[in-house]
């Protein structure tokens, strides 16, 4: 083989290697871009899921708070009504007692 032929083959081999290196670097860039895009989508999906879970938890908490508030309100209304009923049941006795006291005070005058 001649010297020029050897040099030509070396040059061709160098060019092929350079092309393969460029191609590999381009493939590397595409894979990095693809991986970053996939990671972005995963994060976006995770954020959406976290937001959905947050809303669900808040709705449940609000519902529980509302139920507890209503339970306490009903409990207090029951206590108030019980107190009113007790007071109303004693009105007649108090009126009778006041009337009797009034009559006694008039009789003693």
Buried (B, 14 or more C-beta within 10 A) or exposed (E): EEEEEEEEEEEEEEEEEEEEEEEEEEEEEEEEEEEEEEEEEEEEEEEEEEEEEEEEEEEEEEEEEEEEEEEEEEEEEEEEEEEEEEEEEEEEEEEEEEEEEEEEEEEEE
